[in-house]
Amino acid sequence: MRGKSLVIIPTYNELGNVRVLLPAILDSYPELEVLVIDDSSPDGTGEYLRSLAATERRLSLISRPRKLGLGTAYAAGFARCLEGDYETAIQMDADLSHDPASIGPLLAAAENFDLVIGSRYVPGATRCGWAPWRKAFSRVANVFARAVTGLRVADLTSGFKCWRRCALESIDFASFSSRGYGLQIEATFAAWQRGFRILESPISFHRRAQGDSKLTLQIILEAAALTWRLRQRRIYQVPRTL
C-alpha cells in the first residue's frame, strides 16, 4: 500500500498485552506508525505507553480522563488519522487476539478495496483457544446481525479492519449511536451503505492473552438494539463484497 499507514489501538487495563503487542508491530513493520488511545487505565498501561512513546517516534498516545468506550476511542483515532497524511488506518484490539502478522495481508488487500475486514468466518480463518460457549455466541451474534441488517458480511463484529482514507473521510464516526462493540457493525454498515468496496480477509483469531474481556450484558443489548435501528435505515442494495 502506497502512502503512510496508522495502526489504531484502544486500551483499558492492557499493560501485560501491550508490552508484547507494540514491540511486535513496531519491529515487524518499520514503515507503520501506531496510535494508542488509553482511557486512564488503573493498571499502569498509560504510564508504560508514555515511557515507550518518549523513545519511539512512531508511537503516539491519546490519554483520556476516564473510560469513555470503544466507539469514542476509534472516533478519536480516525479523526487523528485524517488530520495527518495517512492513506490507510488499521484498527485492532490490544488483547493479542489479533495477530500482528495479519496486518501485512490486510494492507495488501487495501490496494483494491476500501474496507478490508479481518474475518474469523471465511475460508482460511482459524479461531484458537475460545471456549465453546464463546464460539457459539459469536456465531449467533453474526447470524443475527446479518439477518437483521441485510449485510452480506460473514464477520460483522470483527474489530480488526483496514480502512482506506476515502472511506474514513465519508463517515462521521463521532455521530454513531454505539459506544461499545456495536461500533463494528455500524461502521461496516456505513461503508456498505455508501457503496465502498468491502473484502473479508481470513485471520487467525486467538483468545485474549491476559486480563478480562470487556464484553458485558449492556454492550450485548446495545449491539442488538443497534441492528434493528440499522435495519430501519437500510438501503436495499447488494454490497460489493467478495
N, C-alpha and C positions, 0 to 999 in steps of 0.2 A: 504494500500500500504506500503510495506516494504521500508526502506530507507528514506532519507530526501527529503522533497519537498520544492520548492521555488515558491512563487507567484510573478509574474512579472507584474507591473502596470506602463504604461507610463502616464505622466501628463503634461498638459499645461493649466494653469488657472483653477484649480480644487480645490481651497482651501476649499470651503464650503463642497464639496463632500468627500474629503479625510479625513476631520475631523470626518466624520461619518463612512466611509468605513474601514479605517485602524483599529480603535478600534474594529469594528465588526469582522474583520478577526482575529486579534491577540487574542481577548478574547475568540472567539469560537473555535479556532484551536491552542492550545498551542504547538503543535508539528510543526507547519508551520513557515517558515521564509518568509519575504516579501522584495522584491527589487523594489524600485520606481525609474523610470528614468524621471527626470524633465528637461524640456527644457527652463530653466531660466524664469519661469512663472512670469509675472509682477504683479500678484495679491497676491504674498506672499506665494504661495504654497511651494516653495523651503525653505523658512525660517521656515515655520511650520514643514516641514519634517526633517530639520536638528535639530530642537529643540527636536522633538519626538525621533529621532534616537539616540540622546545623552543619553537618559534614557531607551530606549527599544533596548535590544541587538539583538532581532530578526528582526529588521528593518534596512535595509541599503539603501543608496541613491547614484545614479549616477546623478551628476549635469552637464548638458551640456550647452555650452556657448550661444546657441541660438536655435530657433525652427528648428529642423532637420528632423522631420517627424516620423510618427508612425512606418514605416518599419525599419528605422535605430534604433529606440528605442528598438524594440523587438530583433533585431540582437544583440545589446549590452547586453540586458538582457539574451538571450540564451547563449551568449559567457560567461558571468559571471557564469551562471548555470553550464556550462561544465567545467569551471575552478575549481569549487567546487566538493563536493562529493554528489551532489543531484541526485536522481534517477528519479524524476519527476519534471516537471515545469508546473505551471498553469498560463496562460496568461488571463488577464481580463481588462475591462475598468475601469476607475476611476470615472465615472459619475453616479454610483449607478444603472445603467441599468442591471448590472449583480449581482444577489443576492448571497451574500457570503454563504448562506445556500446550494447552489448547488455545492460548492467546494467538499464537502464530497462525494456525488454521483459520481462526475467526477473522483475523486481519486480511489473510489472503482471499477469503471468500468475499470480503467487503470491497474488493476490486470491482465486483459485478453486482453487488446487492447493497441496498440502503440500510437494511437491518439484518444482521446475522444473529440468530438465536442459538446459543449453546444448548442443544436439546438432549434430554435424557430418554426420549421416546421415539427416536428414529433409528433405522438400521445402522449398526456400528457403535451405538451408545452402550455404556455399561453403568451399572449402579452398584456400588460396593459398600458393604457394612450397614445397610439400612435394616432396621427391624421390620418384620413382615407387616405390622400394622401401619408403619410409616410409608412403606411402598404402596400398600392398598389405598391409604388416604390420598397420597399424591396422585395416583391413577384416577381415583374417583373425582378428585377436585378438577383435574384437567378435562375429564369427560364431561363433567357438569358445565364447566366454563365454555367448552366448545359448543355444547348443545344449546346453551342459552344465548351466547353471543353470535354464533354462526361462523366464527373464525375457523378456517381450516389449518390450524396450527396444532401440532401434537403436544407441545410443551408450553402452554400459555403461562405457567407460573415460574418459568426459568428466570433466574436473576443474573445469568451470565450472557451478556449481549454485547455486540459491537455495532455502534451507530455511525453512520456517515454524517458529516456536518449538515448536509442538505435536509436530512430528516429531523435532526435536532432543532434546526432553525425554524421548522414549520410547526413545532409542537410547544405549547405553553405548559410545561410541566408544573409550574407553580400554581396553575389553576386546577390541577387534578383534585378530585374529591378524596382519593385514597391517600392515607398517610402511612400505611403498612405495606404488606406484601401484595395487596391488591394493585399496587402501582405496576407490577409486572404485567398484569392483564390489561390494565388501562393504557399503558404505553404501547403495547403491541397492537391493541385495538386502534389507537390513534394513528399509528403508522399505516396499518391496513386501510383504514377509512380514507386516508389521503392518497392512496394508490402507490405507496412506496414498494419497492421490490424487497420481498422478505424471503430469507432462506433459513432452514434449520440445519445446523451442522452438528454431528454427533460428538458428544463429550463423554469422558469418564467422570462420574459423579461419586464423591466419597462422603461418608458420614463425617459430621463435624469432628475435628480432632480434639479440641479442648473446649471447655465452657459449656454453657447451657443454650439450648435453642431459644430463639426469640418468638417462636410461634405460640400464640395464645388463643383462647376461645374468642376473645374480642376481635382479634385480627382475622380469624376464620369467618366470623359472622360479617365483618366489614367487607371482605372479599366476595362473599356470597351475595350480599345486597348489591354490591357494585355490578356484578354480572347482569343483574336484572335492569339496572339503570342503563348499562351499555346496550342492552337489547332494545330498549326504547329509542336509543339514538342511532341504531344500526342503519347503515345504507346497504341495501341488498345488491351487493356486487360480489364477485369472486375475487378474493385476494390473490395477488400474483406470488404464489408460493411454489417451491419445487421440493 
